[in-house]
Amino acid sequence: MASKKDTSPTGTPDILPRPDFHFTGETGRTYLDSDPAQFPQPVQPPPGAPNIVLILLDDVGFGQFSTFGGGVSSPTMDRLAAEGLRYNYFHTTALCSPTRAALITGRNHHSASFAGITECATGFDGYCCVLPRNCGTVGEVLRQNGYATAWIGKNHNTPTWETSAAGPFDRWANGLGFDYFYGFNAGDMNHWNPLLFENRDLVPAPTDPEYHLTEDLADKAINWVRKVKSIAPDKPYFLYVAPGATHAPHQAPKEWIDKFKGQFDMGWDAYREQTLERQKKLGVVPKDTQLTVRSAGLPAWDGLNDDQKRLYARMMEVFAGYGAQVDAAMGRVIDAVKALPDADNTIIIYIAGDNGSSAEGGLEGSLNENLFFNGFVEKWQDNLKAIDELGGPKHFNHFPSSWAHAMNTPFQWTKQVASHFGGTRNPMIISWPKGITDKGGLRQQFLHTIDIVPTLYEVCGITAPRQLNGIPQKDIEGISFAFTFTDGKAASKRRTQYFELACNRGLYHDGWMASAPSFAPWQATRPEDWNPDKQIWELYKLDEDFSQANDLAAKYPDKLRELQDLWWVEASKYSVLPLDWRGTIRMNAEAMGRPSLVGKRTSATYYEGMVGLVDAACLPMLNKSWTITAEVDVPDKAQGMIITQGGSEGGYGLYLRDGKPTFVYNFLGVERPTFAADAALPAGKATIVAAFKYDGGGMGKGGTITLSVNGKQSAQGRLERTVPIQFSIGEGLDVGMDNGSAVDWTYQMPFKFTGKIDQVTVEIHPEAKKEATT
């Protein structure tokens, strides 16, 4: 038993785990002269502890779904809002990994070392994207207090260099306190051909031609919750569901997309006006809310030509179908939960977005979001050619930035811009039949993502541990808002909250908001000499200005200075410093010097059956020469993939087609230069070599590809340009098949190799650094 000093006033230990069981009876020489045996009993949750369903959608704007006035239907949200509470002052961090770290720990994102996404980690305390052990997760705490726990969907809180089959696994979802995990370890995922894990195991590629990730995740959530309640009906559960929608790629079944045909032909400017009117009628914004100006750099709809309007309206239809589908899928999960015996004592928290809607599609929209992450801008004329394929498996598509801005109505800016509510204010709905009686109520207290954890601890009767798994814990930095369940008019308990992301800065304090935008999300590169001291700060009084429409900086300079100074105090307190404004170059792990299982190796040998090896565990082949040597044994007219890395959004593949060695290089979905031998391989053993000689002279340059068989050249040609920063977003390396999406659309997935692969060796040849001369 825990000693008195190890137990909180509520009776739950503040040191976890509990001490090991020790038999306290009398022990004789045999069991006959000993006290009756005892057994360690399962940990019991606090009496009446509720079940918890936490749903977190991805890249959603405040004005996106109909429950908060948007144009995308959301009957599931409507239903929960009618029986529970809507929150219109709930805030996120403006980006996915940081919000998710804050959500599961109750600490600010810099405190939890997640100042950005895992793919942009740098080696400072607030930026390394390695979740500190002194920031224990809500999953771990609930699990050690008698809950069954599951995480379904997106995990973007495991360091990229720890996501391979070699582990370590202590920062995978299972290691973070979740008994069961089914989902993906990446920022986004192809919804038609995903790379998924069940706990630690790679999930086989789907074979159902109607497969879609959103429906799969809903099915797994339903199956898990039914299973655990059937086995242990008295055990409460914590189900965390984080579908990939509505993050890029915007991919949805055609029947969902077609539901919205013609509904966005009015364009983004009219959409904003119509949405604000709906929001006022619903009461989710005050009647005097003003529509903010179109954020700097975004074009007016009326200034577009007819082809642009047709393309962009279709991109929005795809996005709307994608969003409506995920709300319906979450409805299936909630239906399953409500059919269970203890449904009335189940808290459902439905957060519509880990940040505002995403502007990462650029000003002209995108067929491949990975182009943005590699620093390339797309042209609408090229995207128009694929208008009838949008939403399908061939493209990693994303709508234009102006639609993202419209989804965030009535606010300025978008995802990544933490200075303004377009990046940070998200709808939240909470239903709890046993604990909330104000059905359909609206709550307007200023809340932040970090407030979820302490709220759950309070309503569950659980004390945040001061020591967890031997590690003293940081204080919970969130504030419980459980009081809002019963008192809608209570004052906010949160007086101050800082915001920062890529130097977009903001500070809320006692009803005022100071905001300093730095970079637009569609700016892939940023000047090295940018100076935060020259940032222009704005000032808003929120009780008079819900949408941040009226900048009062000139009128109240002393108040602005007070908040600016307080921002630096908060930044020092929560590991926000040093500020870092670098752009997409941070996504290049080699340039950033992030940890890697590769180490200093220049060669790696793989064997058949290596599937889904994440990029972070592969040799860095970008911006240098390399050689791939495959030792194979083939029958006549052998077919199939020998080795591939990446997928539809970028990568390469070495395969046999009709027995002919073939190499394809996928330059970010824009072009796929292909080099093939003239003759098929004869049956028997063969050595196939694909060698690339890099031109040098910087990133993304070209070079010469040479394909040879058994020492004889069989094909040669040029790559005029190469991928500079990353091959793909969430896919990896496969040997003997192509798992995930296809690197080349000329073959049928999974394109399994029909011969035998003895081994494949990849070698990189970095340019020798020139020695300095004296």
Secondary structure, DSSP 8 states (H G I E B T S, - for coil): ---GGGB-TTSSBSEES-------S---SSGGGS------------TT--EEEEEE-SS--TTTBGGGT-SB--HHHHHHHHHSEEESSEE--SSHHHHHHHHHHSS-TTTTT-SS-GGG--SSTTTS----TTS--HHHHHHTTT-EEEEEEE---S-GGG-STT---TTSTGGGT-SEEEEESSS---SSS---EETTEE------TT--HHHHHHHHHHHHHHHHHHH-TTS-EEEEEE--TTSSS----HHHHHTTTTTTTT-HHHHHHHHHHHHHHHTSS-TT-------TT---GGGS-HHHHHHHHHHHHHHHHHHHHHHHHHHHHHHHHHTSTTGGGEEEEEE--SSS---TT-TT-BSBHHHHHTT----HHHHHTTGGGTTSTT-B-B--HHHHHHHTTTSS--TT-TTSHHHHB--EEEE-TTT--STTEEE---EEGGGHHHHHHHHHT----SEETTEE-----S---GGGGT-TT---S--EEEEEETTEEEEEETTEEEEE----TT-----TT--GGG---EEEETTT-TT--S--TTT-HHHHHHHHHHHHHHHHHTT--S-----GGGG-HHHHT---TTTT-SEEEE-TT---EEGGGS---TTSEEEEEEEEEE-TT--EEEEEEEETTEEEEEEEETTEEEEEEEBTTTB--EEE-SS---SEEEEEEEEEEE--SSTT--EEEEEEETTEEEEEEEES---SS-S-SS-EEEESS--SS-SSTTS-TT---SSEEEEEEEEEE---------
